[in-house]
Amino acid sequence: MRTAISGGGLSDLISAAGTSDESHFLKTYGCRGDIAARSPMAHVGRVTALALLLHEEDDDQTGQWFAALRERGVPVRPARYPGGSRLFILNGRPYRRVDCNERIVEWLQQWIPVDGGPVSPS
């Protein structure tokens, strides 16, 4: 079983480049000019891993990713946090960072077998 965890992820690099102060650097260095081909949304059809999405409440990027995965039938669980920035996992309020870490541990315990044992179906 494969699983993924994303915190404040970027799903559409084209829109991120158009709305970000760092768009020039994203285009020039991060994607070397081919921003559309490197955008996760261009590859969503190949995603099969279960996904835990940790994001702040107004994060349209993660909302798009969630909708695209759900549309494809990929098991996905969102965890939305109100009133934070994209970096809330690193510099948000301590109780939210603790909650994020607890969700990550719970998610991994649910989907990653330990000592060859079965994975929890719930």
Contact map, one row per residue, 1 for C-alpha under 8 A:
11100000000000000000000000000000000000000000000010000000000000000000000000000000000000000000000000000000000000110000000000
11110000000000000000000000000000000000000000000111000000000000000000000000000000000000000000000000000000000000100000000000
11111000000000000000000000000000000000000000000011100000000000000000000000000000000000000000000000000000000000100000000000
01111100000000000000000000000000000000000000000011110000000000000000000000000000000000000000000000000000000000000000000000
00111110000000000000000000000000000000000000000000111100000000000000000000000000000000000000000000000001000000000000000000
00011111100000000000000000000000000000000000000000111100000000000000000000000000000000000000000000000000000000000000000000
00001111100000000000000000000000000000000000000000001110000000000000000000000000000001001000000000000000000000000000000000
00000111110000000000000000000000000000000000000000001111001001000000000000000000000001111000000000000000000000000000000000
00000111111000000000000000000000000000000000000000000010000011000000000000000000000001000000000000000000000000000000000000
00000001111110010000000000000000000000010000000000000000000011000000000000000000000000000000000000000000000000000000000000
00000000111110000000000000000000000000111000000000000000000011011000000000000000000000000000000000000000000000000000000000
00000000011111110000000000000000000000111000000000000000000010000000000000000000000000000000000000000000000000000000000000
00000000011111111000000000000000001101110000000000000000000000000000000000000000000000000000000000000000000000000000000000
00000000000111111100000000000000001100100000000000000000000000000000000000000000000000000000000000000000000000000000000000
00000000000111111110000000000000000000000000000000000000000000000000000000000000000000000000000000000000000000000000000000
00000000010111111111001000000000000000000000000000000000000000000000000000000000000000000000000000000000000000000000000000
00000000000011111111011101100000000000000000000000000000000000000000000000000000000000000000000000000000000000000000000000
00000000000001111111001000000000000000000000000000000000000000000000000000000000000000000000000000000000000000000000000000
00000000000000111111101000000000000000000000000000000000000000000000000000000000000000000000000000000000000000000000000000
00000000000000011111111000000000000000000000000000000000000000000000000000000000000000000000000000000000000000000000000000
00000000000000000011111100000000000000000000000000000000000000000000000000000000000000000000000000000000000000000000000000
00000000000000001001111111000000000000000000000000000000000000000000000000000000000000000000000000000000000000000000000000
00000000000000011111111111100000000000000000000000000000000000000000000000000000000000000000000000000000000000000000000000
00000000000000001000111111110000000000000000000000000000000000000000000000000000000000000000000000000000000000000000000000
00000000000000000000011111111100000000000000000000000000000000000000000000000000000000000000000000000000000000000000000000
00000000000000001000011111111111000000000000000000000000000000000000000000000000000000000000000000000000000000000000000000
00000000000000001000001111111111111000000000000000000000000000000000000000000000000000000000000000000000000000000000000000
00000000000000000000000111111111100000000000000000000000000000000000000000000000000000000000000000000000000000000000000000
00000000000000000000000011111111100000000000000000000000000000000000000000000000000000000000000000000000000000000000000000
00000000000000000000000011111111000000000000000000000000000000000000000000000000000000000000000000000000000000000000000000
00000000000000000000000001111111111001000000000000000000000000000000000000000000000000000000000000000000000000000000000000
00000000000000000000000001111111111000000000000000000000000000000000000000000000000000000000000000000000000000000000000000
00000000000000000000000000111011111000000000000000000000000000000000000000000000000000000000000000000000000000000000000000
00000000000000000000000000100011111111000000000000000000000000000000000000000000000000000000000000000000000000000000000000
00000000000011000000000000100011111111100000000000000000000000000000000000000000000000000000000000000000000000000000000000
00000000000011000000000000000000011111100100000000000000000000000000000000000000000000000000000000000000000000000000000000
00000000000000000000000000000000011111100100000000000000000000000000000000000000000000000000000000000000000000000000000000
00000000000010000000000000000010011111110100000000000000000000000000000000000000000000000000000000000000000000000000000000
00000000001111000000000000000000001111111110000000000000000000000000000000000000000000000000000000000000000000000000000000
00000000011110000000000000000000000001111111000000000000000000000000000000000000000000000000000000000000000000000000000000
00000000001100000000000000000000000000111111000000000000000000001000000000000000000000000000000000000000000000000000000000
00000000000000000000000000000000000111111111100000000000000000000000000000000000000000000000000000000000000000000000000000
00000000000000000000000000000000000000111111111000000000000000000000000000000000000000000000000000000000000000000000000000
00000000000000000000000000000000000000011111111000000000000000000001100000000000000000000000000000000000000000000000000000
00000000000000000000000000000000000000000111111000000000000000000000000100000000000000000000000000000000000000000000000000
00000000000000000000000000000000000000000011111100000000000000000000000000000000000000000000000000000000000000000000000000
00000000000000000000000000000000000000000011111110000000000000000000100001000000000000000000000000000000000000000000000000
01000000000000000000000000000000000000000000011111000000000000000000000001000000000000000000000000000000000000000000000000
11110000000000000000000000000000000000000000001111100000000000000000000001100000000000000000000000000000000000000000000000
01110000000000000000000000000000000000000000000111110000000000000000000001110000000000000000000000000000000000000000000000
00111100000000000000000000000000000000000000000011111000000000000000000001111000000000000000000000000000000000000000000000
00011100000000000000000000000000000000000000000001111100000000000000000000011110000000000000000000000001001000000000000000
00001111000000000000000000000000000000000000000000111110000001000100000000011110000000000000000000000000000000000000000000
00001111000000000000000000000000000000000000000000011111000000000000000000000111100000000000000000010000000000000000000000
00000011100000000000000000000000000000000000000000001111101001000000000000000111100001010000000000000000000000000000000000
00000001000000000000000000000000000000000000000000000111111000000000000000000001111111010000000000000000000000000000000000
00000000000000000000000000000000000000000000000000000011111000000000000000000001111100000000000000000000000000000000000000
00000000000000000000000000000000000000000000000000000001111100000000000000000000011000000000000000000000000000000000000000
00000001000000000000000000000000000000000000000000000011111111100000000000000000000001000000000000000000000000000000000000
00000000000000000000000000000000000000000000000000000000011111110000000000000000000000000000000000000000000000000000000000
00000000111100000000000000000000000000000000000000000000001111111000000000000000000000000000000000000000000000000000000000
00000001111000000000000000000000000000000000000000001010001111111100000000000000000000000000000000000000000000000000000000
00000000000000000000000000000000000000000000000000000000001111111110000000000000000000000000000000000000000000000000000000
00000000001000000000000000000000000000000000000000000000000111111111000000000000000000000000000000000000000000000000000000
00000000001000000000000000000000000000001000000000000000000011111111100000000000000000000000000000000000000000000000000000
00000000000000000000000000000000000000000000000000001000000001111111110000010100000000000000000000000000000000000000000000
00000000000000000000000000000000000000000000000000000000000000111111111000000000000000000000000000000000000000000000000000
00000000000000000000000000000000000000000001000000000000000000011111111100000000000000000000000000000000000000000000000000
00000000000000000000000000000000000000000001001000000000000000001111111111110000000000000000000000000000000000000000000000
00000000000000000000000000000000000000000000000000000000000000000111111111110000000000000000000000000000000000000000000000
00000000000000000000000000000000000000000000000000000000000000000011111111000000000000000000000000000000000000000000000000
00000000000000000000000000000000000000000000100000000000000000000001111111000000000000000000000000000000000000000000000000
00000000000000000000000000000000000000000000000000000000000000000000111111100000000000000000000000000000000000000000000000
00000000000000000000000000000000000000000000001111100000000000000000111111110000000000000000000000000000000000000000000000
00000000000000000000000000000000000000000000000011100000000000000000110011111000000000000000000000000000000000000000000000
00000000000000000000000000000000000000000000000001111000000000000100110001111100000000000000000000000000000000000000000000
00000000000000000000000000000000000000000000000000111000000000000000000000111110000000000000000000000000000000000000000000
00000000000000000000000000000000000000000000000000011110000000000100000000011111000000000000000000000000000000000000000000
00000000000000000000000000000000000000000000000000011110000000000000000000001111100000000000000000000000000000000000000000
00000000000000000000000000000000000000000000000000000111100000000000000000000111110000000000000000000000000000000000000000
00000000000000000000000000000000000000000000000000000111100000000000000000000011111100000000000100000000000000000000000000
00000000000000000000000000000000000000000000000000000001110000000000000000000001111100000000000000000000000000000000000000
00000000000000000000000000000000000000000000000000000001110000000000000000000000111110000000000000000000000000000000000000
00000000000000000000000000000000000000000000000000000001100000000000000000000000111111110001000000000000000000000000000000
00000000000000000000000000000000000000000000000000000001000000000000000000000000001111110001000000000000000000000000000000
00000011100000000000000000000000000000000000000000000011001000000000000000000000000111111000000000000000000000000000000000
00000001000000000000000000000000000000000000000000000000000000000000000000000000000111111111000000000000000000000000000000
00000001000000000000000000000000000000000000000000000011000000000000000000000000000111111111100110000000000000000000000000
00000011000000000000000000000000000000000000000000000000000000000000000000000000000001111111000110010000000000000000000000
00000000000000000000000000000000000000000000000000000000000000000000000000000000000000111111000010000000000000000000000000
00000000000000000000000000000000000000000000000000000000000000000000000000000000000000111111100010000000000000000000000000
00000000000000000000000000000000000000000000000000000000000000000000000000000000000110111111110110000000000000000000000000
00000000000000000000000000000000000000000000000000000000000000000000000000000000000000010011111110000000000000000000000000
00000000000000000000000000000000000000000000000000000000000000000000000000000000000000000001111111000000000000000000000000
00000000000000000000000000000000000000000000000000000000000000000000000000000000000000000000111111100000000000000000000000
00000000000000000000000000000000000000000000000000000000000000000000000000000000100000011001111111110000000000000000000000
00000000000000000000000000000000000000000000000000000000000000000000000000000000000000011111111111111000000000000000000000
00000000000000000000000000000000000000000000000000000000000000000000000000000000000000000000011111111100000000000000000000
00000000000000000000000000000000000000000000000000000000000000000000000000000000000000000000001111111110000000000000000000
00000000000000000000000000000000000000000000000000000100000000000000000000000000000000001000000111111111000000000000000000
00000000000000000000000000000000000000000000000000000000000000000000000000000000000000000000000011111111100000000000000000
00000000000000000000000000000000000000000000000000000000000000000000000000000000000000000000000001111111110000000000000000
00000000000000000000000000000000000000000000000000000000000000000000000000000000000000000000000000111111111000000000000000
00001000000000000000000000000000000000000000000000010000000000000000000000000000000000000000000000011111111100000000000000
00000000000000000000000000000000000000000000000000000000000000000000000000000000000000000000000000001111111110000000000000
00000000000000000000000000000000000000000000000000000000000000000000000000000000000000000000000000000111111111000000000000
00000000000000000000000000000000000000000000000000010000000000000000000000000000000000000000000000000011111111100000000000
00000000000000000000000000000000000000000000000000000000000000000000000000000000000000000000000000000001111111110000000000
00000000000000000000000000000000000000000000000000000000000000000000000000000000000000000000000000000000111111111100000000
00000000000000000000000000000000000000000000000000000000000000000000000000000000000000000000000000000000011111111000001111
11100000000000000000000000000000000000000000000000000000000000000000000000000000000000000000000000000000001111111000001100
10000000000000000000000000000000000000000000000000000000000000000000000000000000000000000000000000000000000111111100001000
00000000000000000000000000000000000000000000000000000000000000000000000000000000000000000000000000000000000011111111111000
00000000000000000000000000000000000000000000000000000000000000000000000000000000000000000000000000000000000010011111110000
00000000000000000000000000000000000000000000000000000000000000000000000000000000000000000000000000000000000000001111100000
00000000000000000000000000000000000000000000000000000000000000000000000000000000000000000000000000000000000000001111110000
00000000000000000000000000000000000000000000000000000000000000000000000000000000000000000000000000000000000000001111111000
00000000000000000000000000000000000000000000000000000000000000000000000000000000000000000000000000000000000000001101111100
00000000000000000000000000000000000000000000000000000000000000000000000000000000000000000000000000000000000001111000111110
00000000000000000000000000000000000000000000000000000000000000000000000000000000000000000000000000000000000001100000011111
00000000000000000000000000000000000000000000000000000000000000000000000000000000000000000000000000000000000001000000001111
00000000000000000000000000000000000000000000000000000000000000000000000000000000000000000000000000000000000001000000000111
